[in-house]
């Protein structure tokens, strides 16, 4: 009888532990928000997710994003697209590039016809081989 009780307790502990680990993994999934709804819509189109939360795991699949002429003002949220290699954002209204500063897999970046003043946030992008800054509405001060 004592063995049965110990067995049930052991099985209960194993089941409880497994459930706790599973729930911890679910809770660890970070939801990503995009301050700019136009950028969010471009991301949703790319990942094929029309509604619901966007998670970091959704963004891991993106290695190329084309969001030209979408009236994007903020690139906030793109910092979670760690696997981006090609990013095309020409003909928007982008001025702050700081969210792109740690996208070290980027090799090609097109920011033509935006409102960029400072490209210093791109200095960490050591794999960047092509950078397009044509016809920016502002004079870039640190080239």
C-alpha positions in Angstrom: 0.0 0.0 0.0 2.8 2.3 0.9 4.4 1.7 -2.5 1.2 2.7 -4.3 1.0 5.9 -2.5 4.7 6.7 -3.2 4.2 5.8 -6.9 1.1 8.1 -7.1 3.0 10.9 -5.5 6.0 10.4 -7.9 3.7 10.3 -10.9 1.9 13.4 -9.7 5.2 15.3 -9.3 6.4 14.3 -12.8 3.1 15.4 -14.4 3.1 18.7 -12.5 6.7 19.4 -13.4 6.1 18.6 -17.1 3.1 20.9 -17.1 5.0 23.7 -15.4 7.9 23.5 -17.9 5.5 23.5 -20.8 3.6 26.6 -19.5 6.9 28.4 -18.8 7.9 27.9 -22.4 4.6 29.3 -23.6 4.9 32.3 -21.3 8.5 32.9 -22.5 7.3 33.6 -26.1 7.6 37.4 -26.4 5.0 39.3 -28.2 6.4 42.0 -30.6 4.7 45.3 -31.1 5.2 47.7 -34.0 4.5 51.4 -33.2 4.0 52.0 -36.9 0.8 50.3 -38.2 2.0 50.5 -41.8 5.1 48.5 -40.9 3.1 46.1 -38.9 0.8 45.5 -41.9 3.9 44.8 -44.1 5.2 42.4 -41.5 1.8 40.6 -41.3 1.6 40.3 -45.0 5.1 38.8 -45.1 4.5 36.2 -42.4 0.9 35.5 -43.5 -0.7 36.4 -40.2 -3.6 38.8 -40.7 -4.5 39.2 -37.0 -3.5 38.1 -33.5 -0.2 38.7 -31.7 3.1 38.7 -33.6 5.7 36.7 -31.7 9.5 36.7 -32.1 9.3 33.2 -33.5 7.1 34.6 -36.3 9.8 37.1 -37.2 12.6 34.5 -37.2 11.5 33.3 -40.7 12.0 36.7 -42.3 15.3 37.2 -44.1 14.0 39.6 -46.8 11.5 42.4 -46.4 10.3 44.8 -49.0 8.1 47.6 -47.6 8.6 50.4 -50.1 6.2 53.3 -50.4 4.1 52.2 -47.4 4.3 55.6 -45.5 6.3 54.0 -42.7 7.6 56.5 -40.2 9.1 54.2 -37.5 11.1 51.0 -37.9 10.6 50.1 -34.2 10.0 46.4 -33.9 12.3 45.4 -36.7 15.1 44.9 -34.1 13.4 41.5 -33.5 13.9 40.4 -37.1 17.3 39.0 -36.3 17.6 37.0 -39.5 17.0 39.9 -41.9 19.6 40.0 -44.7 17.8 42.2 -47.2 15.7 45.2 -46.2 14.1 47.6 -48.6 12.3 50.6 -47.2 12.7 53.3 -49.8 10.1 56.0 -50.4 8.8 56.2 -46.8 9.2 58.8 -44.0 11.8 57.1 -41.8 14.2 59.3 -39.8 15.4 57.2 -36.8 17.5 54.1 -37.7 18.4 53.1 -34.1 16.1 50.0 -34.1 18.2 48.6 -37.0 21.5 48.9 -35.1 21.8 45.3 -34.0 20.6 43.6 -37.2 24.1 42.3 -37.9 22.9 39.8 -40.6 21.9 42.7 -42.9 23.8 42.7 -46.2 21.7 45.0 -48.2 19.7 48.0 -47.0 17.8 50.5 -49.2 16.7 53.6 -47.4 16.4 55.9 -50.4 13.9 58.8 -50.4 13.3 59.0 -46.6 14.0 61.6 -43.9 17.3 60.2 -42.5 19.7 62.6 -40.8 22.0 60.2 -38.9 23.4 56.9 -40.2 25.5 56.3 -37.1 23.2 53.5 -35.8 24.3 51.5 -38.9 27.9 51.4 -37.8 27.6 48.0 -36.2 26.3 46.3 -39.3 29.6 44.7 -40.4 28.0 42.4 -43.0 26.4 45.3 -44.8 27.8 45.4 -48.4 25.1 47.6 -50.1 23.6 50.7 -48.6 21.3 53.0 -50.6 20.6 56.5 -49.3 19.6 58.2 -52.5 17.3 61.3 -52.5 16.9 61.6 -48.7 14.7 64.6 -47.8 17.3 65.7 -45.2 21.0 66.2 -45.4 22.8 63.3 -43.8 25.4 64.8 -41.4 27.7 61.9 -40.6 28.8 60.3 -43.9 
